[in-house]
Structures are given as C-alpha cells and as structure tokens.
C-alpha cells in the first residue's frame, strides 16, 4: 500500500548522475544546492514542484533541464515463513 508521496526537482548531469534541488538559509539569504535525494525540497503538489523547477537556473551549462520527479513510498507486509 502507498503510505506517502511527494515531488522533488531533479537535474541530470552529463555523466548521468541525478542531483536534486535543496533550498537552505545561508545567513539571511535562501541558497539553492544540487545534491542527494534525501535532502531535496519536497513538494506535495505537482504544480508547486514544476514552478520551482522552471525558476531554477542551471548550475553548469552542460546540465540538463530541471524536471519534476514523483517519489512514492510504499509499505508491504512481510509474511513469516513457517
């Protein structure tokens, strides 16, 4: 069963690695960083994630465009073997 779901903004680098958008505060200014998925900004609504991706400049010219990724968390009950 699905237990959670959200959207993240990701970008593919030339070597095929996917980096995800993270926003954090550096002093009084919000700063954006591309890194691992566990630190990515999470959006509950697709349109919010899409807007965040559209407003994000490329870190390097060779990077792919920012795209929205859907993350689904599922739970499965394991049966004990007898």
ZILINQUI-V663838 format. One record per run of one state. SS is the DSSP state (H for helix, E for strand, - for the rest). FROM is the first residue (numbers start at 1). TO is the last residue. If there is no record, write none. Layout:
BEGIN
SS:FROM:TO / SS:FROM:TO
END
This chain:
BEGIN
-:1:1 / E:2:12 / -:13:17 / E:18:26 / -:27:28 / E:29:35 / -:36:36 / H:37:39 / -:40:42 / E:43:43 / -:44:45 / H:46:54 / -:55:66 / E:67:74 / -:75:82
END
